[in-house]
Amino acid sequence: MDNINNVTVTSCENSKFLKPKRIHYQQNGVNKIWDAMTVHDGVAILLFNTTRNVLIFVRQFRPAIYINSVKTEIKDGIETVDTNLYPGSLGMTIELCAGIIDKNKPVPEIAKEEVLEECGYEVPLENLRKITTCRNGVGTTGGLLHLYYAEVTDDMKVGAGGGLITEEVGM
């Protein structure tokens, strides 16, 4: 196992959701620096609709995916993207129903709320089955991701889903 010591963390910038840090440490006697971010932990739910025999996914635009899929140009000191060359579809994802853990509530309750908010299904807490907890973004963030599985039926659909008004989530 690596001998890690002399670890210090310094701030890079501030954000509502990301906290950039610069980590200074020694690994096997070698001084190193690593840039990382602390983030909210998350929850993701794999949904299976037993009425229609289909998995339910969320489709949405992810700015981080987009910016890593395009080339930017600097004009007059401003970094821009030519959207004629790089359409917004480059940032669209198909993903599990998911959200950040930013409330002081048990994780299963947050999972239940995310399913209702993003997909429109009212899932009883007892229907949420824990799959595992893992780390994601291991090179940059290392946040915990709590994975759940739930079966839903068409009768459990009580809303349109679509996420928060600012999210524009589709299914």
Backbone as JSON Lines, residues from 0, in Angstrom:
{"i":0,"aa":"M","n":[0.84,-1.19,0.0],"ca":[0.0,0.0,0.0],"c":[0.88,1.24,0.0]}
{"i":1,"aa":"D","n":[0.45,2.27,-0.7],"ca":[1.19,3.52,-0.78],"c":[1.25,4.21,0.58]}
{"i":2,"aa":"N","n":[2.36,4.84,0.83],"ca":[2.55,5.61,2.07],"c":[2.16,7.05,1.78]}
{"i":3,"aa":"I","n":[0.93,7.43,2.17],"ca":[0.42,8.78,1.93],"c":[0.57,9.58,3.21]}
{"i":4,"aa":"N","n":[1.2,10.78,3.12],"ca":[1.31,11.63,4.3],"c":[1.46,13.09,3.89]}
{"i":5,"aa":"N","n":[1.54,13.96,4.87],"ca":[1.68,15.41,4.65],"c":[0.63,15.95,3.68]}
{"i":6,"aa":"V","n":[-0.64,15.55,3.89],"ca":[-1.73,15.97,3.02],"c":[-2.25,17.32,3.49]}
{"i":7,"aa":"T","n":[-2.34,18.27,2.56],"ca":[-3.0,19.55,2.84],"c":[-3.95,19.86,1.69]}
{"i":8,"aa":"V","n":[-5.01,20.61,1.96],"ca":[-6.0,20.97,0.94],"c":[-6.12,22.48,0.93]}
{"i":9,"aa":"T","n":[-6.05,23.07,-0.24],"ca":[-6.24,24.51,-0.38],"c":[-7.35,24.78,-1.38]}
{"i":10,"aa":"S","n":[-8.02,25.89,-1.23],"ca":[-9.14,26.25,-2.09],"c":[-8.67,26.75,-3.44]}
{"i":11,"aa":"C","n":[-9.41,26.42,-4.5],"ca":[-9.14,26.97,-5.84],"c":[-10.17,28.05,-6.15]}
{"i":12,"aa":"E","n":[-11.46,27.7,-6.13],"ca":[-12.56,28.62,-6.42],"c":[-13.78,28.14,-5.65]}
{"i":13,"aa":"N","n":[-14.88,28.91,-5.74],"ca":[-16.12,28.53,-5.07],"c":[-17.24,28.32,-6.08]}
{"i":14,"aa":"S","n":[-18.18,27.47,-5.71],"ca":[-19.34,27.14,-6.53],"c":[-20.46,26.69,-5.61]}
{"i":15,"aa":"K","n":[-21.7,26.8,-6.08],"ca":[-22.83,26.32,-5.29],"c":[-22.8,24.79,-5.15]}
{"i":16,"aa":"F","n":[-22.3,24.1,-6.16],"ca":[-22.33,22.64,-6.16],"c":[-20.96,21.99,-6.11]}
{"i":17,"aa":"L","n":[-19.93,22.68,-6.56],"ca":[-18.58,22.12,-6.6],"c":[-17.65,22.97,-5.76]}
{"i":18,"aa":"K","n":[-16.77,22.32,-5.06],"ca":[-15.76,23.01,-4.26],"c":[-14.38,22.57,-4.75]}
{"i":19,"aa":"P","n":[-13.8,23.31,-5.71],"ca":[-12.46,22.94,-6.19],"c":[-11.43,23.02,-5.07]}
{"i":20,"aa":"K","n":[-10.53,22.07,-5.05],"ca":[-9.47,21.99,-4.04],"c":[-8.16,21.63,-4.72]}
{"i":21,"aa":"R","n":[-7.08,22.06,-4.15],"ca":[-5.76,21.61,-4.57],"c":[-5.19,20.83,-3.39]}
{"i":22,"aa":"I","n":[-4.87,19.56,-3.61],"ca":[-4.41,18.67,-2.56],"c":[-2.91,18.48,-2.71]}
{"i":23,"aa":"H","n":[-2.19,18.76,-1.64],"ca":[-0.74,18.58,-1.61],"c":[-0.47,17.38,-0.69]}
{"i":24,"aa":"Y","n":[0.36,16.44,-1.16],"ca":[0.63,15.26,-0.35],"c":[1.95,14.63,-0.76]}
{"i":25,"aa":"Q","n":[2.4,13.7,0.06],"ca":[3.55,12.88,-0.29],"c":[3.07,11.46,-0.51]}
{"i":26,"aa":"Q","n":[3.54,10.86,-1.59],"ca":[3.23,9.46,-1.89],"c":[4.55,8.75,-2.11]}
{"i":27,"aa":"N","n":[4.84,7.8,-1.23],"ca":[6.1,7.06,-1.3],"c":[7.31,8.0,-1.36]}
{"i":28,"aa":"G","n":[7.24,9.05,-0.54],"ca":[8.35,9.99,-0.43],"c":[8.42,11.04,-1.52]}
{"i":29,"aa":"V","n":[7.48,11.04,-2.47],"ca":[7.48,12.01,-3.56],"c":[6.37,13.03,-3.32]}
{"i":30,"aa":"N","n":[6.72,14.33,-3.34],"ca":[5.72,15.38,-3.2],"c":[4.85,15.42,-4.45]}
{"i":31,"aa":"K","n":[3.54,15.5,-4.24],"ca":[2.6,15.53,-5.36],"c":[1.52,16.57,-5.1]}
{"i":32,"aa":"I","n":[0.87,16.96,-6.19],"ca":[-0.27,17.88,-6.14],"c":[-1.36,17.29,-7.03]}
{"i":33,"aa":"W","n":[-2.61,17.36,-6.55],"ca":[-3.75,16.87,-7.33],"c":[-4.89,17.85,-7.18]}
{"i":34,"aa":"D","n":[-5.53,18.22,-8.3],"ca":[-6.71,19.07,-8.24],"c":[-7.94,18.18,-8.22]}
{"i":35,"aa":"A","n":[-8.84,18.49,-7.31],"ca":[-10.05,17.69,-7.15],"c":[-11.19,18.61,-6.72]}
{"i":36,"aa":"M","n":[-12.37,18.03,-6.58],"ca":[-13.52,18.8,-6.13],"c":[-14.3,17.99,-5.11]}
{"i":37,"aa":"T","n":[-14.78,18.67,-4.09],"ca":[-15.75,18.03,-3.21],"c":[-17.13,18.38,-3.76]}
{"i":38,"aa":"V","n":[-18.01,17.41,-3.71],"ca":[-19.34,17.56,-4.29],"c":[-20.37,16.94,-3.35]}
{"i":39,"aa":"H","n":[-21.64,17.22,-3.64],"ca":[-22.71,16.53,-2.93],"c":[-22.67,15.05,-3.33]}
{"i":40,"aa":"D","n":[-22.99,14.18,-2.39],"ca":[-23.17,12.78,-2.75],"c":[-24.45,12.67,-3.59]}
{"i":41,"aa":"G","n":[-24.64,11.53,-4.22],"ca":[-25.79,11.38,-5.11],"c":[-26.53,10.08,-4.9]}
{"i":42,"aa":"V","n":[-27.69,10.02,-5.53],"ca":[-28.52,8.82,-5.52],"c":[-29.0,8.59,-6.95]}
{"i":43,"aa":"A","n":[-29.02,7.32,-7.39],"ca":[-29.51,6.97,-8.72],"c":[-30.41,5.75,-8.58]}
{"i":44,"aa":"I","n":[-31.48,5.74,-9.39],"ca":[-32.48,4.68,-9.28],"c":[-32.7,4.04,-10.65]}
{"i":45,"aa":"L","n":[-32.47,2.74,-10.73],"ca":[-32.78,1.97,-11.93],"c":[-34.25,1.6,-11.84]}
{"i":46,"aa":"L","n":[-35.06,2.09,-12.77],"ca":[-36.5,1.86,-12.75],"c":[-36.92,0.88,-13.84]}
{"i":47,"aa":"F","n":[-37.78,-0.07,-13.44],"ca":[-38.32,-1.03,-14.39],"c":[-39.83,-0.98,-14.32]}
{"i":48,"aa":"N","n":[-40.48,-0.64,-15.45],"ca":[-41.94,-0.59,-15.52],"c":[-42.43,-1.98,-15.9]}
{"i":49,"aa":"T","n":[-43.07,-2.65,-14.93],"ca":[-43.53,-4.02,-15.15],"c":[-44.77,-4.08,-16.03]}
{"i":50,"aa":"T","n":[-45.53,-3.0,-16.11],"ca":[-46.71,-2.97,-16.98],"c":[-46.28,-3.06,-18.44]}
{"i":51,"aa":"R","n":[-45.26,-2.31,-18.8],"ca":[-44.81,-2.24,-20.19],"c":[-43.55,-3.05,-20.45]}
{"i":52,"aa":"N","n":[-42.98,-3.65,-19.38],"ca":[-41.77,-4.46,-19.53],"c":[-40.6,-3.64,-20.11]}
{"i":53,"aa":"V","n":[-40.4,-2.43,-19.57],"ca":[-39.34,-1.55,-20.06],"c":[-38.59,-0.91,-18.9]}
{"i":54,"aa":"L","n":[-37.33,-0.61,-19.15],"ca":[-36.56,0.2,-18.22],"c":[-36.9,1.67,-18.48]}
{"i":55,"aa":"I","n":[-36.91,2.47,-17.44],"ca":[-37.2,3.9,-17.55],"c":[-35.89,4.66,-17.37]}
{"i":56,"aa":"F","n":[-35.55,5.47,-18.36],"ca":[-34.35,6.3,-18.29],"c":[-34.73,7.77,-18.39]}
{"i":57,"aa":"V","n":[-33.82,8.62,-18.03],"ca":[-33.99,10.06,-18.1],"c":[-33.09,10.58,-19.21]}
{"i":58,"aa":"R","n":[-33.61,11.5,-19.99],"ca":[-32.83,12.13,-21.06],"c":[-32.71,13.61,-20.74]}
{"i":59,"aa":"Q","n":[-31.49,14.11,-20.7],"ca":[-31.32,15.53,-20.41],"c":[-29.99,16.06,-20.92]}
{"i":60,"aa":"F","n":[-29.94,17.38,-21.04],"ca":[-28.73,18.07,-21.47],"c":[-27.81,18.23,-20.28]}
{"i":61,"aa":"R","n":[-26.56,17.85,-20.45],"ca":[-25.54,17.98,-19.41],"c":[-24.43,18.9,-19.93]}
{"i":62,"aa":"P","n":[-24.34,20.12,-19.38],"ca":[-23.32,21.05,-19.84],"c":[-21.89,20.49,-19.77]}
{"i":63,"aa":"A","n":[-21.59,19.71,-18.75],"ca":[-20.24,19.15,-18.63],"c":[-19.95,18.17,-19.77]}
{"i":64,"aa":"I","n":[-20.95,17.41,-20.18],"ca":[-20.78,16.49,-21.31],"c":[-20.58,17.3,-22.59]}
{"i":65,"aa":"Y","n":[-21.39,18.34,-22.73],"ca":[-21.3,19.18,-23.93],"c":[-19.92,19.82,-24.07]}
{"i":66,"aa":"I","n":[-19.46,20.48,-23.04],"ca":[-18.2,21.22,-23.14],"c":[-17.01,20.29,-23.36]}
{"i":67,"aa":"N","n":[-17.15,19.03,-22.94],"ca":[-16.09,18.05,-23.18],"c":[-16.24,17.34,-24.52]}
{"i":68,"aa":"S","n":[-17.28,17.71,-25.28],"ca":[-17.52,17.11,-26.59],"c":[-17.26,18.08,-27.74]}
{"i":69,"aa":"V","n":[-16.89,19.31,-27.42],"ca":[-16.72,20.35,-28.44],"c":[-15.34,20.97,-28.37]}
{"i":70,"aa":"K","n":[-15.01,21.73,-29.39],"ca":[-13.8,22.55,-29.37],"c":[-14.25,24.0,-29.2]}
{"i":71,"aa":"T","n":[-13.57,24.71,-28.33],"ca":[-13.91,26.11,-28.11],"c":[-12.94,27.01,-28.87]}
{"i":72,"aa":"E","n":[-13.37,28.23,-29.08],"ca":[-12.53,29.24,-29.73],"c":[-12.46,30.44,-28.8]}
{"i":73,"aa":"I","n":[-11.35,31.14,-28.85],"ca":[-11.23,32.38,-28.08],"c":[-11.24,33.54,-29.06]}
{"i":74,"aa":"K","n":[-12.27,34.37,-28.92],"ca":[-12.42,35.56,-29.76],"c":[-12.54,36.76,-28.85]}
{"i":75,"aa":"D","n":[-11.7,37.75,-29.07],"ca":[-11.71,38.97,-28.26],"c":[-11.63,38.65,-26.77]}
{"i":76,"aa":"G","n":[-10.84,37.64,-26.44],"ca":[-10.66,37.28,-25.04],"c":[-11.79,36.48,-24.43]}
{"i":77,"aa":"I","n":[-12.77,36.08,-25.25],"ca":[-13.93,35.32,-24.75],"c":[-13.91,33.94,-25.37]}
{"i":78,"aa":"E","n":[-14.02,32.92,-24.53],"ca":[-14.05,31.53,-25.0],"c":[-15.47,31.19,-25.42]}
{"i":79,"aa":"T","n":[-15.64,30.76,-26.66],"ca":[-16.97,30.48,-27.19],"c":[-17.02,29.11,-27.85]}
{"i":80,"aa":"V","n":[-18.25,28.67,-28.13],"ca":[-18.5,27.44,-28.87],"c":[-19.34,27.81,-30.08]}
{"i":81,"aa":"D","n":[-18.93,27.35,-31.25],"ca":[-19.72,27.56,-32.47],"c":[-20.81,26.49,-32.48]}
{"i":82,"aa":"T","n":[-22.03,26.89,-32.12],"ca":[-23.12,25.92,-32.02],"c":[-23.61,25.44,-33.38]}
{"i":83,"aa":"N","n":[-23.16,26.09,-34.46],"ca":[-23.46,25.56,-35.79],"c":[-22.63,24.31,-36.06]}
{"i":84,"aa":"L","n":[-21.44,24.3,-35.54],"ca":[-20.57,23.12,-35.69],"c":[-20.83,22.08,-34.61]}
{"i":85,"aa":"Y","n":[-21.21,22.54,-33.43],"ca":[-21.36,21.67,-32.27],"c":[-22.75,21.84,-31.66]}
{"i":86,"aa":"P","n":[-23.72,21.07,-32.14],"ca":[-25.1,21.22,-31.65],"c":[-25.25,20.76,-30.2]}
{"i":87,"aa":"G","n":[-26.31,21.24,-29.57],"ca":[-26.6,20.88,-28.18],"c":[-26.78,19.39,-27.98]}
{"i":88,"aa":"S","n":[-27.12,18.67,-29.05],"ca":[-27.31,17.22,-28.93],"c":[-26.05,16.52,-28.45]}
{"i":89,"aa":"L","n":[-24.9,17.16,-28.63],"ca":[-23.65,16.56,-28.15],"c":[-23.61,16.49,-26.62]}
{"i":90,"aa":"G","n":[-24.48,17.23,-25.97],"ca":[-24.52,17.22,-24.52],"c":[-25.7,16.45,-23.95]}
{"i":91,"aa":"M","n":[-26.47,15.78,-24.81],"ca":[-27.62,15.02,-24.33],"c":[-27.17,13.66,-23.81]}
{"i":92,"aa":"T","n":[-27.76,13.26,-22.7],"ca":[-27.43,11.96,-22.1],"c":[-28.69,11.13,-21.89]}
{"i":93,"aa":"I","n":[-28.51,9.85,-21.85],"ca":[-29.54,8.91,-21.42],"c":[-28.97,8.33,-20.13]}
{"i":94,"aa":"E","n":[-29.68,8.49,-19.03],"ca":[-29.12,8.11,-17.73],"c":[-30.21,7.62,-16.79]}
{"i":95,"aa":"L","n":[-29.77,7.08,-15.67],"ca":[-30.7,6.67,-14.63],"c":[-31.33,7.9,-13.99]}
{"i":96,"aa":"C","n":[-32.51,7.73,-13.44],"ca":[-33.12,8.76,-12.61],"c":[-32.16,9.01,-11.46]}
{"i":97,"aa":"A","n":[-31.8,10.27,-11.23],"ca":[-30.77,10.53,-10.22],"c":[-30.86,11.96,-9.71]}
{"i":98,"aa":"G","n":[-30.19,12.19,-8.59],"ca":[-30.12,13.53,-8.03],"c":[-29.06,13.61,-6.95]}
{"i":99,"aa":"I","n":[-28.83,14.84,-6.5],"ca":[-27.85,15.04,-5.44],"c":[-28.53,14.93,-4.08]}
{"i":100,"aa":"I","n":[-27.74,14.58,-3.1],"ca":[-28.23,14.5,-1.72],"c":[-27.9,15.84,-1.07]}
{"i":101,"aa":"D","n":[-28.88,16.74,-1.13],"ca":[-28.67,18.08,-0.59],"c":[-29.71,18.45,0.46]}
{"i":102,"aa":"K","n":[-30.43,17.45,0.94],"ca":[-31.42,17.66,2.0],"c":[-31.06,16.79,3.19]}
{"i":103,"aa":"N","n":[-31.48,17.21,4.36],"ca":[-31.22,16.44,5.57],"c":[-32.33,15.4,5.74]}
{"i":104,"aa":"K","n":[-32.33,14.41,4.85],"ca":[-33.33,13.34,4.85],"c":[-32.61,12.02,4.6]}
{"i":105,"aa":"P","n":[-33.24,10.91,4.99],"ca":[-32.65,9.61,4.65],"c":[-32.56,9.43,3.13]}
{"i":106,"aa":"V","n":[-31.53,8.74,2.68],"ca":[-31.29,8.56,1.25],"c":[-32.49,7.93,0.53]}
{"i":107,"aa":"P","n":[-33.15,6.9,1.1],"ca":[-34.31,6.34,0.38],"c":[-35.42,7.37,0.14]}
{"i":108,"aa":"E","n":[-35.62,8.28,1.07],"ca":[-36.64,9.32,0.87],"c":[-36.25,10.26,-0.27]}
{"i":109,"aa":"I","n":[-34.97,10.57,-0.37],"ca":[-34.5,11.42,-1.47],"c":[-34.66,10.67,-2.79]}
{"i":110,"aa":"A","n":[-34.38,9.37,-2.8],"ca":[-34.57,8.55,-4.0],"c":[-36.03,8.57,-4.43]}
{"i":111,"aa":"K","n":[-36.93,8.4,-3.49],"ca":[-38.38,8.42,-3.77],"c":[-38.77,9.76,-4.39]}
{"i":112,"aa":"E","n":[-38.27,10.86,-3.82],"ca":[-38.57,12.19,-4.34],"c":[-38.03,12.39,-5.75]}
{"i":113,"aa":"E","n":[-36.84,11.87,-6.03],"ca":[-36.26,12.0,-7.36],"c":[-37.08,11.25,-8.4]}
{"i":114,"aa":"V","n":[-37.57,10.06,-8.06],"ca":[-38.39,9.29,-9.0],"c":[-39.66,10.07,-9.34]}
{"i":115,"aa":"L","n":[-40.28,10.68,-8.34],"ca":[-41.48,11.47,-8.58],"c":[-41.16,12.72,-9.41]}
{"i":116,"aa":"E","n":[-40.12,13.43,-9.02],"ca":[-39.74,14.68,-9.69],"c":[-39.35,14.46,-11.15]}
{"i":117,"aa":"E","n":[-38.49,13.47,-11.4],"ca":[-37.95,13.29,-12.74],"c":[-38.8,12.4,-13.64]}
{"i":118,"aa":"C","n":[-39.48,11.4,-13.04],"ca":[-40.18,10.41,-13.86],"c":[-41.69,10.37,-13.63]}
{"i":119,"aa":"G","n":[-42.16,11.0,-12.55],"ca":[-43.6,11.07,-12.31],"c":[-44.22,9.87,-11.64]}
{"i":120,"aa":"Y","n":[-43.41,8.95,-11.12],"ca":[-43.94,7.76,-10.44],"c":[-43.92,7.94,-8.93]}
{"i":121,"aa":"E","n":[-45.0,7.57,-8.27],"ca":[-45.08,7.56,-6.81],"c":[-44.67,6.15,-6.36]}
{"i":122,"aa":"V","n":[-43.46,6.04,-5.85],"ca":[-42.91,4.75,-5.46],"c":[-42.91,4.64,-3.93]}
{"i":123,"aa":"P","n":[-43.58,3.63,-3.37],"ca":[-43.5,3.44,-1.92],"c":[-42.06,3.15,-1.5]}
{"i":124,"aa":"L","n":[-41.68,3.64,-0.33],"ca":[-40.31,3.43,0.16],"c":[-39.93,1.95,0.18]}
{"i":125,"aa":"E","n":[-40.89,1.09,0.52],"ca":[-40.57,-0.34,0.6],"c":[-40.29,-0.96,-0.77]}
{"i":126,"aa":"N","n":[-40.63,-0.27,-1.86],"ca":[-40.33,-0.76,-3.2],"c":[-38.91,-0.42,-3.66]}
{"i":127,"aa":"L","n":[-38.25,0.47,-2.94],"ca":[-36.88,0.85,-3.29],"c":[-35.91,-0.16,-2.69]}
{"i":128,"aa":"R","n":[-35.17,-0.85,-3.56],"ca":[-34.2,-1.84,-3.09],"c":[-32.79,-1.32,-3.32]}
{"i":129,"aa":"K","n":[-32.01,-1.31,-2.25],"ca":[-30.63,-0.83,-2.33],"c":[-29.8,-1.83,-3.12]}
{"i":130,"aa":"I","n":[-29.08,-1.35,-4.12],"ca":[-28.17,-2.2,-4.89],"c":[-26.78,-2.13,-4.28]}
{"i":131,"aa":"T","n":[-26.24,-0.93,-4.18],"ca":[-24.9,-0.75,-3.62],"c":[-24.64,0.74,-3.42]}
{"i":132,"aa":"T","n":[-23.54,1.03,-2.8],"ca":[-23.01,2.38,-2.72],"c":[-21.59,2.32,-3.26]}
{"i":133,"aa":"C","n":[-21.26,3.25,-4.14],"ca":[-19.93,3.26,-4.75],"c":[-19.43,4.7,-4.85]}
{"i":134,"aa":"R","n":[-18.19,4.85,-5.25],"ca":[-17.62,6.17,-5.51],"c":[-17.67,6.42,-7.01]}
{"i":135,"aa":"N","n":[-17.99,7.65,-7.4],"ca":[-17.95,7.98,-8.82],"c":[-17.03,9.17,-9.04]}
{"i":136,"aa":"G","n":[-16.68,9.43,-10.28],"ca":[-15.75,10.51,-10.58],"c":[-14.46,10.38,-9.8]}
{"i":137,"aa":"V","n":[-13.91,9.17,-9.75],"ca":[-12.81,8.87,-8.83],"c":[-11.55,9.68,-9.09]}
{"i":138,"aa":"G","n":[-11.38,10.23,-10.28],"ca":[-10.2,11.04,-10.55],"c":[-10.36,12.51,-10.2]}
{"i":139,"aa":"T","n":[-11.62,12.94,-10.04],"ca":[-11.85,14.36,-9.79],"c":[-12.73,14.67,-8.59]}
{"i":140,"aa":"T","n":[-13.76,13.85,-8.35],"ca":[-14.69,14.19,-7.27],"c":[-14.76,13.15,-6.16]}
{"i":141,"aa":"G","n":[-14.9,11.9,-6.51],"ca":[-14.93,10.84,-5.51],"c":[-16.15,10.82,-4.63]}
{"i":142,"aa":"G","n":[-17.25,11.43,-5.07],"ca":[-18.47,11.44,-4.26],"c":[-19.09,10.07,-4.16]}
{"i":143,"aa":"L","n":[-19.89,9.88,-3.11],"ca":[-20.63,8.63,-2.95],"c":[-21.85,8.64,-3.85]}
{"i":144,"aa":"L","n":[-22.15,7.5,-4.47],"ca":[-23.36,7.32,-5.25],"c":[-24.1,6.12,-4.68]}
{"i":145,"aa":"H","n":[-25.32,6.36,-4.23],"ca":[-26.17,5.31,-3.67],"c":[-27.09,4.82,-4.8]}
{"i":146,"aa":"L","n":[-26.99,3.54,-5.16],"ca":[-27.77,2.97,-6.25],"c":[-28.93,2.15,-5.73]}
{"i":147,"aa":"Y","n":[-30.12,2.39,-6.3],"ca":[-31.34,1.68,-5.93],"c":[-32.0,1.1,-7.17]}
{"i":148,"aa":"Y","n":[-32.88,0.12,-6.94],"ca":[-33.7,-0.47,-7.99],"c":[-35.14,-0.41,-7.52]}
{"i":149,"aa":"A","n":[-36.05,-0.08,-8.44],"ca":[-37.47,-0.09,-8.1],"c":[-38.28,-0.51,-9.32]}
{"i":150,"aa":"E","n":[-39.31,-1.3,-9.04],"ca":[-40.26,-1.65,-10.09],"c":[-41.46,-0.73,-9.95]}
{"i":151,"aa":"V","n":[-41.93,-0.23,-11.11],"ca":[-43.08,0.65,-11.13],"c":[-44.1,0.08,-12.11]}
{"i":152,"aa":"T","n":[-45.33,0.56,-12.0],"ca":[-46.39,0.2,-12.94],"c":[-46.99,1.48,-13.49]}
{"i":153,"aa":"D","n":[-47.74,1.34,-14.57],"ca":[-48.42,2.51,-15.13],"c":[-49.36,3.14,-14.1]}
{"i":154,"aa":"D","n":[-49.95,2.32,-13.22],"ca":[-50.86,2.85,-12.19],"c":[-50.14,3.74,-11.18]}
{"i":155,"aa":"M","n":[-48.84,3.61,-11.06],"ca":[-48.06,4.43,-10.11],"c":[-47.68,5.78,-10.7]}
{"i":156,"aa":"K","n":[-47.99,5.99,-11.97],"ca":[-47.66,7.26,-12.63],"c":[-48.68,8.31,-12.18]}
{"i":157,"aa":"V","n":[-48.2,9.29,-11.43],"ca":[-49.09,10.32,-10.88],"c":[-48.75,11.72,-11.39]}
{"i":158,"aa":"G","n":[-47.68,11.83,-12.14],"ca":[-47.28,13.14,-12.65],"c":[-46.51,13.0,-13.95]}
{"i":159,"aa":"A","n":[-46.22,14.13,-14.54],"ca":[-45.52,14.14,-15.83],"c":[-44.03,13.86,-15.7]}
{"i":160,"aa":"G","n":[-43.48,14.11,-14.5],"ca":[-42.03,14.0,-14.37],"c":[-41.39,15.19,-15.04]}
{"i":161,"aa":"G","n":[-40.19,15.03,-15.5],"ca":[-39.53,16.12,-16.21],"c":[-38.6,16.94,-15.36]}
{"i":162,"aa":"G","n":[-38.48,16.63,-14.08],"ca":[-37.55,17.35,-13.21],"c":[-38.05,18.72,-12.82]}
{"i":163,"aa":"L","n":[-37.16,19.5,-12.25],"ca":[-37.46,20.87,-11.89],"c":[-37.63,21.7,-13.16]}
{"i":164,"aa":"I","n":[-38.33,22.79,-13.06],"ca":[-38.6,23.63,-14.23],"c":[-37.33,24.03,-14.97]}
{"i":165,"aa":"T","n":[-36.23,24.17,-14.26],"ca":[-34.96,24.58,-14.88],"c":[-34.19,23.42,-15.48]}
{"i":166,"aa":"E","n":[-34.62,22.18,-15.24],"ca":[-33.84,21.02,-15.67],"c":[-34.17,20.51,-17.07]}
{"i":167,"aa":"E","n":[-35.42,20.64,-17.51],"ca":[-35.83,20.14,-18.82],"c":[-35.44,18.68,-19.02]}
{"i":168,"aa":"V","n":[-35.96,17.84,-18.16],"ca":[-35.67,16.4,-18.19],"c":[-36.75,15.69,-19.0]}
{"i":169,"aa":"G","n":[-36.36,14.8,-19.88],"ca":[-37.3,13.99,-20.64],"c":[-37.1,12.52,-20.31]}
{"i":170,"aa":"M","n":[-38.07,11.7,-20.73],"ca":[-37.96,10.26,-20.5],"c":[-38.11,9.52,-21.81]}
